[in-house]
């Protein structure tokens, strides 16, 4: 029988079979009733001694939630509760049936249901209020509910666990989620750490030194940030390019400040470069500063004030010190601490018998210590103005996310008596930094982020070309081993030779998806099928792997060596952003490496990231089109260049300048070829001047 019963006439029955956690999550249940009302009847039996009151044998949590709403004043005792009235002798059976026959919703269904609520226009805050859940808990369910359906199905079927799903929420793109899953599953490496690392390749963790260094400025600009809802320290800055540009600007401003202080030059450096530092001569501070009489007097007064406070509570710690206690009752127990300083740096607050120091006095003592430390910091060794005028400073990002200043560096061959220092060559230094050399401009044509991207594409083109030239790869491998393992350690080799592929990271495109990246992967996969069985080798099968490789023909060994070794190499721009490597440039020209075959400039990757002046100076390949571009706005110019360089054979003569209608036609094939082969300065591989002169001389002699 169904009946509406006043809340005040209901009470929980002792015959309810649920004894464990009978009131679990009542807050959530109360929120649900507040939002939607009571969706399910309570099951009650009449009490033995009162016809108006009933015992609840089914729905104890719902009753507790209603009582909670009553105590908050949201409903009162007259609130009508829909109930199903059963006979008293059915109490245990009904209660047991209600609990046993219930089938809990699977987590996947729950996540999808939450995501559906979001699609209906409800916010996470609305849902949290309705279900009585913390907002973060709702956001986590929503994130999981918006995972790729394929991943959710794998979770439902028990093929991946909840932690793996949580890691995949770092990306909202289903295609990316599935691609990363397939790649990691194939390599038998699917722990959450590897998933997050793969998905966050192009992002900057705020816990990294770069993230800490730029976070405040990055957030102030309103730039995109992603929070990993399942990790407390899992916040990422999404725009790596913007983060690098902010870091560059901060480093540059610090360089300007240092030069204003009198240093001959200051160079910003995103990462420590051992080769650059090894090429410089380090100097030490040449003067020592002592405290003045006034500073000594001020310091003594601060010490006395500190010890006077401390002596009120711990006189034994200040005996014999300025402003301290003259003596204590038990002098015999004091240790001889005359050499430990003029004030007590710390004391044991854990001693139960020690008097408690009021917070006001603790704060005052801490302030006095800070003032003393500030005075102490003004003494010590420092660089004189004369030495600063000859030396410079490298400005890096420290491990704590603050500036790391490396002072007092001089180029060995740049400074004579009375001469000013030249700034060091670019190396891996940031091109946007302050270069105080008389012979170099203060800024290069590329931002630091663009230098990194162009270097990545140039490297990939070199790797692909070298991977297909086994003889050059063998020669360069022997050269690398020789200079790294012999005594000729002052020579350079581009290979890291550390047993892993050089990881290339582009800020605009994923390097594994470029034409060169796909071609390299295809070359490697061909040898994987030849060397490894389908299920791979375990860590204990080293000998079978070696024997398989040893059984290859010499030609196959050469080919696989070339593919593997090529991918350990990283090259820089030959002119902008990196020190010239004559060996790499020579090999690049000899094997016909042409980055234009695998990379072309586009609006997002290149044109939007260089100045208008750079474009007008460097794209003479479009002929009269330069005059057409000159008066255009930057956005229009970028759009035009993106179209021209994307489809040069579609350019009409009239686009480049005035032409009679009858004479209008597509541009010449020579111009098309020129545009197709154009590369930004520094991208092409070119022989050195000495090598070029030797070739020219040989040609003339032959003539």
C-alpha positions in Angstrom: 0.0 0.0 0.0 1.3 3.5 -0.9 0.9 6.3 1.6 2.2 9.8 2.3 3.6 10.0 5.8 4.8 13.1 7.7 8.6 13.1 8.2 8.1 13.5 12.0 6.3 10.1 12.1 9.1 8.2 10.6 12.1 6.6 12.3 14.8 4.2 11.3 14.0 0.5 12.1 16.5 -1.7 13.9 15.3 -4.4 11.6 16.9 -2.7 8.5 19.6 -5.3 7.4 22.1 -2.6 6.3 24.3 -2.2 9.4 27.6 -1.2 7.8 27.9 2.4 6.8 24.2 3.0 7.0 24.6 6.8 6.7 27.4 6.9 4.0 27.4 10.0 1.9 24.2 11.4 3.4 25.3 15.0 2.3 25.2 13.9 -1.3 21.8 12.2 -0.9 20.4 15.4 0.7 21.7 17.5 -2.1 20.0 15.2 -4.6 16.7 15.3 -2.8 16.9 19.1 -2.5 17.4 19.3 -6.3 15.0 16.7 -7.6 12.8 15.6 -4.6 12.5 12.1 -3.3 12.7 9.8 -6.4 12.1 6.5 -4.6 9.6 5.6 -2.0 10.7 4.5 1.5 9.6 1.1 2.6 8.0 1.1 6.1 6.2 -1.1 8.6 3.8 0.1 11.3 5.2 0.4 14.8 3.7 -2.1 17.3 2.5 0.5 19.8 1.5 3.5 17.7 -0.6 3.5 14.5 0.7 7.0 13.5 4.4 6.2 13.4 6.3 3.9 11.1 9.7 2.2 11.0 11.8 2.6 7.9 13.1 -0.8 6.8 14.1 0.3 3.3 15.6 3.7 2.6 17.6 4.5 5.8 20.0 6.8 3.9 17.1 8.6 2.3 15.5 9.1 5.8 18.8 10.4 7.2 19.1 12.8 4.3 15.6 14.1 4.9 16.5 14.6 8.6 19.6 16.5 7.6 17.5 18.9 5.4 15.1 19.2 8.4 17.9 20.2 10.8 19.0 22.9 8.2 15.5 24.3 8.2 14.9 23.5 4.5 11.9 21.2 5.4 10.0 20.6 8.6 8.3 17.7 10.3 5.2 18.0 8.3 7.1 17.2 5.0 5.1 14.5 3.2 7.2 11.4 2.4 5.9 8.8 -0.1 6.2 5.4 1.5 5.2 1.8 0.7 3.7 0.2 3.8 4.4 -3.5 4.3 3.5 -6.0 7.0 5.8 -6.2 10.0 6.7 -9.9 9.5 8.1 -9.0 6.0 10.6 -6.4 7.4 13.9 -8.3 7.2 12.9 -9.9 3.8 12.0 -6.6 2.2 15.1 -4.8 3.5 17.3 -7.6 2.3 15.7 -7.7 -1.1 16.1 -4.0 -1.6 19.9 -4.1 -0.8 20.8 -7.5 -2.4 18.9 -6.9 -5.7 20.5 -3.6 -6.3 23.1 -3.5 -9.1 25.6 -0.7 -8.8 26.3 1.5 -11.9 29.6 0.8 -13.6 32.2 3.7 -13.4 32.1 4.1 -17.2 28.3 4.5 -17.2 28.6 7.0 -14.3 31.3 9.1 -16.2 29.3 9.1 -19.4 26.2 10.2 -17.5 28.0 13.1 -16.0 29.3 14.1 -19.4 25.8 14.0 -20.8 24.7 16.5 -18.1 27.4 18.9 -19.2 26.2 18.6 -22.8 22.8 19.6 -21.6 24.2 22.9 -20.6 24.8 22.3 -16.9 28.0 23.5 -15.4 30.3 21.6 -13.1 29.2 23.9 -10.3 25.5 23.2 -10.9 26.1 19.5 -11.0 28.2 19.6 -7.8 25.4 21.4 -5.9 22.8 19.0 -7.2 24.7 15.9 -6.2 26.4 17.2 -3.1 29.9 16.6 -4.5 33.0 18.7 -4.4 33.4 20.6 -7.6 36.8 19.0 -8.3 35.2 15.5 -8.0 32.6 16.5 -10.6 35.3 17.9 -12.9 37.2 14.6 -12.6 34.1 12.6 -13.6 33.4 15.0 -16.5 37.0 14.6 -17.7 36.8 10.8 -17.6 33.3 10.9 -19.3 34.7 12.9 -22.2 37.5 10.4 -22.9 37.6 8.6 -26.3 34.8 6.0 -26.4 37.3 3.4 -27.4 39.4 4.0 -24.2 36.2 4.0 -22.0 35.3 0.7 -23.6 38.7 -0.7 -22.8 38.3 0.5 -19.2 34.9 -1.1 -18.9 36.3 -4.4 -20.3 39.1 -4.4 -17.8 41.9 -4.0 -20.4 43.2 -0.7 -18.9 42.7 0.6 -15.4 41.4 3.8 -13.9 44.9 5.4 -13.5 45.6 4.9 -17.2 42.3 6.7 -18.0 43.1 9.5 -15.7 46.5 10.0 -17.5 44.8 10.2 -20.8 42.5 13.1 -19.7 45.5 15.4 -20.1 44.3 15.8 -23.7 40.7 16.4 -24.9 41.5 15.2 -28.4 40.2 11.7 -29.0 42.5 11.1 -32.0 45.6 12.1 -30.0 44.5 9.9 -27.1 44.1 6.9 -29.3 47.3 7.5 -31.2 49.3 7.7 -28.0 47.6 4.6 -26.7 48.4 2.6 -29.9 52.0 3.8 -29.9 52.6 3.0 -26.2 50.8 -0.3 -26.3 52.9 -1.4 -29.2 56.1 -0.6 -27.2 54.6 -2.4 -24.2 54.9 0.8 -22.1 51.6 2.0 -20.8 52.2 3.3 -17.3 50.4 6.6 -16.5 53.8 8.4 -16.3 54.7 7.6 -19.9 51.2 8.6 -21.1 51.4 12.0 -19.4 54.9 12.5 -20.7 53.8 11.8 -24.3 50.7 14.0 -24.1 52.6 16.9 -22.5 55.5 17.0 -25.0 54.6 20.4 -26.3 53.6 21.8 -22.9 55.7 23.3 -20.1 55.1 21.8 -16.6 54.8 24.6 -14.1 57.0 22.6 -11.7 59.9 22.8 -14.2 62.5 25.6 -14.0 61.1 27.2 -17.1 57.5 26.9 -15.9 58.4 28.4 -12.5 60.4 31.2 -14.2 57.6 32.4 -16.5 54.4 31.2 -14.8 53.3 34.6 -13.2 53.9 36.5 -16.5 52.3 33.7 -18.6 49.1 33.6 -16.5 49.0 37.4 -16.3 48.8 37.4 -20.2 45.8 35.1 -20.0 47.5 32.4 -22.0 46.1 28.8 -22.0 46.8 26.5 -19.1 45.9 22.9 -18.6 45.4 21.3 -15.2 45.8 17.6 -14.7 42.8 17.1 -12.3 44.3 13.9 -11.0 47.7 15.2 -9.9 48.3 18.0 -7.4 51.3 19.3 -9.3 50.0 18.6 -12.8 49.5 22.1 -14.2 51.0 22.8 -17.6 51.5 25.9 -19.7 50.0 25.0 -23.1 51.8 27.5 -25.3 55.5 26.6 -25.2 56.3 29.2 -27.8 54.8 32.0 -25.7 56.6 30.6 -22.6 59.9 30.7 -24.3 59.3 34.2 -25.6 58.4 35.4 -22.1 61.5 33.7 -20.7 63.6 35.3 -23.4 62.3 38.7 -22.7 62.8 38.3 -18.9 66.4 37.2 -19.5 67.0 40.1 -21.9 65.7 42.7 -19.4 68.1 41.2 -16.8 70.9 41.5 -19.3 70.0 45.2 -19.9 70.2 45.8 -16.1 73.6 44.1 -15.8 75.0 46.1 -18.6 73.7 49.3 -17.0 75.5 48.3 -13.9 78.8 48.3 -15.8 79.4 44.9 -17.2 80.9 44.8 -20.7 78.2 42.5 -22.0 75.5 40.2 -20.8 74.2 37.2 -22.7 70.9 35.3 -22.0 71.0 31.5 -22.2 68.0 29.2 -21.8 70.1 26.1 -21.2 73.6 25.7 -19.9 76.1 25.1 -22.8 79.3 23.5 -21.7 81.1 24.3 -25.0 80.4 28.0 -24.7 81.6 28.2 -21.1 84.7 26.1 -21.9 85.7 28.6 -24.6 85.7 31.5 -22.1 88.1 32.5 -19.3 86.6 32.8 -15.9 87.7 35.5 -13.5 87.2 35.9 -9.8 86.1 39.0 -7.9 89.1 41.3 -7.5 88.1 43.4 -4.6 86.8 42.9 -1.0 84.4 45.1 0.7 84.4 45.6 4.5 81.7 47.0 6.7 82.0 50.7 7.4 82.1 52.0 11.0 78.5 53.1 10.8 77.5 49.6 9.5 79.4 47.9 12.3 77.6 50.1 14.9 74.2 49.5 13.3 74.8 45.7 13.2 75.9 45.7 16.9 72.7 47.5 17.9 70.6 45.0 16.0 72.4 42.1 17.7 71.9 43.6 21.2 68.2 44.1 20.5 67.8 40.5 19.4 69.7 39.1 22.4 67.8 41.2 24.8 64.5 39.6 23.7 65.9 36.1 23.6 67.4 36.4 27.1 64.0 37.0 28.6 63.0 33.4 27.7 66.3 31.6 27.2 69.1 33.4 29.1 71.3 30.4 28.9 71.6 30.9 25.1 72.8 34.5 25.4 75.4 34.4 28.2 78.6 36.2 27.1 77.0 37.7 23.9 76.2 41.4 23.3 73.0 42.3 25.0 72.7 38.8 26.5 72.3 37.6 30.1 75.2 38.2 32.5 74.9 34.7 33.9 72.5 31.9 34.7 72.0 30.0 37.9 73.7 26.8 36.6 76.8 28.1 34.9 78.5 24.7 35.2 76.1 23.1 32.7 76.7 25.7 30.0 79.0 24.7 27.1 81.8 26.9 26.0 80.2 28.6 23.0 82.1 31.9 22.8 83.1 31.2 19.2 79.6 30.4 18.0 78.7 34.0 17.0 77.3 37.1 18.6 73.7 36.0 18.6 71.8 32.7 18.7 70.7 31.7 15.2 68.2 29.1 16.5 66.9 27.3 19.6 65.0 24.2 20.4 61.3 25.0 20.5 60.5 21.4 21.2 61.7 21.5 24.9 58.5 21.1 26.9 60.1 22.9 30.0 61.2 25.9 27.9 59.1 29.0 28.3 57.0 29.8 25.3 58.0 32.9 23.4 55.1 35.1 22.3 54.5 35.4 18.6 55.1 39.1 18.7 58.6 38.6 20.0 59.3 35.8 17.6 58.3 38.1 14.7 60.5 40.9 16.0 63.5 38.6 16.4 63.0 37.3 12.9 63.0 40.8 11.5 66.2 41.7 13.4 67.9 38.6 11.9 66.9 39.7 8.4 68.3 43.2 9.0 71.6 41.6 10.3 71.8 39.3 7.3 71.3 42.2 5.0 74.2 44.1 6.5 76.4 40.9 6.4 75.6 40.5 2.7 77.1 43.9 1.9 80.6 42.6 2.8 82.7 40.2 0.9 84.4 40.0 -2.5 83.1 41.8 -5.6 84.0 42.8 -9.1 85.6 46.2 -9.5 84.3 48.6 -12.2 87.6 48.0 -14.1 87.1 44.3 -14.3 83.4 44.6 -15.1 84.3 46.8 -18.1 86.4 43.8 -19.5 84.1 40.9 -18.5 80.6 39.8 -19.0 77.8 37.8 -17.5 75.8 34.8 -18.7 72.2 34.9 -17.5 70.5 31.5 -17.2 67.4 30.1 -15.5 68.3 28.5 -12.2 66.9 25.2 -11.0 64.7 27.1 -8.5 63.1 29.1 -11.4 65.0 32.3 -10.6 67.9 34.0 -12.4 71.2 32.2 -12.3 74.0 34.8 -13.0 77.4 33.5 -14.1 79.7 36.5 -13.7 83.2 37.4 -14.8 83.7 35.6 -18.1 86.2 36.9 -20.7 87.0 35.6 -24.2 90.7 34.5 -24.0 91.6 36.2 -27.3 89.3 39.2 -27.0 90.9 41.2 -24.2 94.2 42.9 -24.0 95.4 45.5 -21.6 93.0 48.3 -21.6 90.7 46.7 -24.2 87.0 46.1 -23.8 85.6 42.5 -24.0 83.7 41.2 -27.0 80.6 39.2 -26.3 80.9 35.5 -27.0 79.7 34.0 -30.3 76.1 33.0 -30.4 76.4 29.2 -29.8 73.1 28.2 -28.2 72.6 31.7 -26.7 69.3 33.4 -27.3 69.3 35.6 -30.4 66.9 38.0 -28.8 69.3 38.8 -26.0 71.5 41.8 -25.5 74.7 41.4 -27.4 77.1 44.2 -26.6 79.7 43.3 -29.1 80.8 46.0 -31.5 80.7 43.6 -34.5 77.3 41.9 -34.0 73.7 43.4 -34.0 71.8 43.2 -30.8 69.0 41.0 -32.2 68.9 38.2 -34.8 66.1 37.6 -37.3 64.5 34.7 -35.4 63.0 34.3 -32.0 64.5 31.6 -29.7 61.4 29.4 -30.2 61.7 29.7 -34.0 65.4 28.9 -33.9 64.5 25.7 -32.0 61.8 24.8 -34.6 64.0 25.4 -37.6 66.8 23.5 -36.0 64.5 20.5 -35.5 63.4 20.5 -39.1 67.0 20.9 -40.3 68.1 18.1 -38.1 65.3 15.8 -39.4 66.3 16.5 -43.0 69.9 15.7 -42.2 69.0 12.5 -40.3 66.9 11.3 -43.2 69.6 12.0 -45.8 72.4 10.4 -43.7 70.2 7.4 -42.9 70.2 6.6 -46.7 74.0 7.0 -47.0 75.6 4.2 -45.0 79.2 4.9 -46.0 79.0 8.5 -44.8 77.2 7.4 -41.7 80.0 4.9 -40.9 82.6 7.5 -41.5 80.9 10.0 -39.2 80.4 7.3 -36.6 84.1 6.5 -36.6 84.9 10.2 -36.5 82.5 10.7 -33.6 84.0 7.8 -31.6 87.5 9.0 -32.3 86.9 12.6 -31.1 84.9 11.5 -28.1 87.0 8.5 -27.0 90.5 9.6 -28.0 92.5 12.5 -26.5 91.2 14.9 -29.1 88.4 16.0 -26.8 88.5 19.6 -28.1 86.8 18.6 -31.3 83.0 18.6 -31.7 80.6 15.9 -32.9 76.9 16.5 -33.3 76.0 13.0 -32.2 75.0 12.5 -28.6 76.1 8.8 -28.9 74.2 8.0 -25.7 72.0 5.2 -26.8 68.8 7.1 -27.5 67.3 8.9 -30.4 67.7 12.7 -30.4 64.2 13.8 -29.3 63.1 16.6 -31.5 60.4 18.9 -30.3 58.6 21.5 -32.4 56.3 24.1 -30.9 53.9 24.3 -33.8 53.9 20.8 -35.3 54.7 17.3 -33.9 58.0 16.2 -35.4 56.9 12.6 -35.6 54.2 13.6 -38.1 56.3 15.6 -40.6 57.3 14.0 -44.0 60.8 13.5 -42.7 59.6 12.0 -39.4 57.3 9.6 -41.2 60.1 8.5 -43.6 62.5 7.9 -40.8 60.0 5.8 -38.9 59.3 3.8 -42.1 63.0 3.1 -42.5 63.3 1.9 -38.9 60.2 -0.2 -39.1 61.6 -2.1 -42.1 64.6 -3.2 -40.0 62.4 -4.0 -36.9 60.6 -6.6 -39.0 63.9 -8.1 -40.0 65.6 -8.1 -36.6 62.8 -8.5 -34.0 60.0 -11.1 -33.7 56.5 -9.8 -33.5 56.4 -10.1 -29.7 59.8 -8.5 -29.3 62.7 -9.5 -27.1 62.7 -9.7 -23.4 65.5 -8.2 -21.3 67.1 -11.6 -21.0 67.4 -12.3 -24.7 70.4 -10.1 -25.4 72.4 -12.9 -27.1 69.6 -13.9 -29.6 69.3 -10.3 -30.6 73.0 -10.0 -31.1 73.2 -13.2 -33.1 70.4 -12.0 -35.3 72.2 -8.7 -36.0 75.5 -10.5 -36.5 73.9 -12.8 -39.2 72.9 -9.8 -41.3 74.7 -9.2 -44.5 77.3 -6.4 -44.5 75.0 -4.3 -46.7 72.1 -4.7 -44.2 74.4 -3.9 -41.3 75.6 -0.8 -43.0 72.0 0.2 -43.8 70.7 -0.3 -40.2 73.7 1.4 -38.7 73.0 4.4 -40.8 69.3 4.6 -39.8 70.1 4.2 -36.1 73.1 6.4 -35.9 71.5 9.2 -38.0 68.8 9.6 -35.4 71.3 10.3 -32.6 72.4 13.5 -34.3 71.2 17.0 -33.7 72.4 20.0 -35.8 71.9 23.7 -35.3 71.3 26.5 -37.8 74.5 27.1 -39.7 74.3 30.9 -39.4 71.6 31.9 -36.9 71.3 30.4 -33.5 74.2 27.9 -33.5 78.0 27.5 -33.9 78.9 26.3 -37.4 79.9 22.6 -37.6 82.1 22.3 -40.6 81.8 18.5 -40.6 78.0 18.5 -40.6 77.9 21.1 -43.3 80.4 19.2 -45.4 78.4 15.9 -45.1 75.2 17.7 -45.8 76.5 19.1 -49.0 78.1 15.8 -50.0 75.0 13.7 -49.5 72.7 16.3 -51.1 70.7 17.0 -47.9 68.0 19.6 -48.8 65.6 20.5 -46.0 63.3 22.0 -48.7 62.3 18.5 -49.7 60.8 17.8 -46.3 59.9 21.2 -44.9 58.2 24.2 -46.3 57.5 27.5 -44.6 53.8 28.0 -43.6 52.0 30.8 -41.8 51.8 29.2 -38.4 55.2 27.7 -38.5 57.2 30.5 -40.0 55.7 33.6 -41.7 53.8 34.8 -38.6 56.9 34.5 -36.5 59.3 36.7 -38.4 59.3 40.5 -38.9 58.0 42.2 -42.0 61.5 43.7 -42.5 63.0 40.2 -42.6 60.4 39.1 -45.2 61.1 42.0 -47.5 64.9 41.4 -47.2 64.8 37.7 -47.7 62.1 36.7 -50.2 63.6 38.2 -53.4 62.7 34.9 -55.0 59.2 36.3 -55.6 60.6 39.1 -57.7 58.3 42.1 -58.0 56.1 40.5 -55.5 58.2 42.1 -52.8 56.8 45.5 -53.8 53.3 44.1 -53.6 54.0 42.8 -50.1 55.6 46.0 -48.8 52.5 48.2 -48.2 50.4 45.2 -47.0 49.4 44.7 -43.3 51.3 42.0 -41.5 48.3 39.6 -41.4 47.6 40.1 -45.1 51.3 39.6 -45.9 51.4 36.3 -43.9 48.3 35.0 -45.6 49.7 35.9 -49.1 53.1 34.2 -48.4 51.4 31.1 -47.0 49.4 30.8 -50.3 52.4 31.6 -52.5 54.8 29.2 -50.9 52.1 26.5 -50.5 51.1 26.5 -54.2 53.6 28.5 -56.2 52.4 27.0 -59.5 49.1 28.8 -58.9 50.6 32.3 -58.6 49.6 34.6 -61.4 51.8 37.4 -62.8 49.2 40.0 -61.9 49.6 39.1 -58.2 53.2 40.2 -58.2 52.6 43.5 -59.9 50.7 45.4 -62.6 50.4 43.5 -65.9 48.2 43.9 -68.9 45.1 41.6 -68.8 46.1 40.0 -72.0 49.6 39.2 -70.7 48.5 37.7 -67.4 49.5 34.1 -66.9 51.0 31.8 -64.3 54.5 32.7 -63.2 57.5 31.0 -65.0 58.5 27.5 -64.0 61.9 28.9 -63.0 60.3 31.1 -60.5 58.1 28.2 -59.3 61.2 26.1 -58.8 62.9 29.0 -56.9 60.0 29.3 -54.5 59.9 25.6 -54.0 63.6 25.5 -53.2 63.7 28.6 -51.0 64.9 28.2 -47.4 65.3 30.7 -44.6 68.9 31.8 -43.9 70.8 29.1 -42.1 68.6 26.2 -43.1 70.5 25.0 -46.2 73.7 23.0 -45.9 76.7 24.9 -47.3 80.5 24.2 -47.6 82.8 26.4 -45.7 84.8 29.3 -47.3 88.1 27.3 -47.2 86.4 24.3 -48.8 84.7 26.4 -51.4 88.0 28.0 -52.4 89.7 24.7 -52.8 86.9 23.5 -55.1 87.0 26.7 -57.1 90.8 26.4 -57.4 90.5 22.8 -58.6 87.9 23.9 -61.2 90.1 26.7 -62.5 93.1 24.4 -62.7 91.0 21.8 -64.6 89.8 24.6 -67.0 
